[in-house]
Amino acid sequence: MTSRLDRLEAAGLVTRTIDAQDRRRVLIRPTPEGRDMWSKHIFEGMARDQDALKALSLDEVVQLNGLLRKVLHSLGE
């Protein structure tokens, strides 16, 4: 995680500061550029997902959601 944060910070996408109340904590905040990049990639991902799901009928999407929910619940146990 630290190396990823190092790269994000070096790219100007996040800032790291020590929490003034608890110096053991490091606060990670996105920069405006980081927030823009996040939004761009989130919306691009959503568009890809929507395109992929066009192949399914509404009933199939409902079934897929149920199956994925079941898998996720099993991972939490």
N, C-alpha and C positions, 0 to 999 in steps of 0.2 A: 504494500500500500504506500509506503514511504516513497519508493522510487516513482510510482505513478504520480503522486502529489508533487514530487520534485519536477517531473516533466511538465505537469500542468502549470505549476508556478513559473517555471522557466519560459513557458510559452505565453505567459501573461493572462492565463485563463482563470487562475484562482490566487487568493492571498492567504497567507497563514500568519496568525498572530497568537501570542500566548494569552490565555484568559486571565484577566487581571484579578478575578476572584479566586481562581484555582489554577495556579501555575503549572499543574500537571496536565491541564487540558490545552489543546491547540485548536483554535477556531479556524475553520476553512470556509472561505466565502468566495463565491464567483465574482469575477470582475465583470464590468458591462460586456466586454468582448466574450468572456466565458459564458455569460447568460445568453447572449445572442447565438453563440455556437450551439449551446444546449438546445435552445428552442428550434433552431434550424434542423438539427439532427432528429429531434423528437418528431417534428412534423413530417420530415422525410420518411421516417420509420413508420409513422401512422399511415401515410399514403401507400407505402409498399405493402403493409398489412392489408389495407382495404383492397388493393389490386389483387392480392393473392386470394382473399376471401370471396372475390366475385365468382370464383369457380364453384362455390357452394350455394345450395339453396338455403332459405331461411331455416328450415328444419335441420339441415346439416350443421349450420352455424350453432344453433341451439344445442345440438348433440355434442359438437366439438367443445363448446364452452363447459358443458357438464363433465365431459371426460377430462378436460384440462383441470377443472376444479378438483376432481377426484384425485388426480395425480399430485397436485399441489398440497392437498390435505394430507396425503400419505407421506409426503416429504417432511411435514411438520410434526409428525408423530414420533 
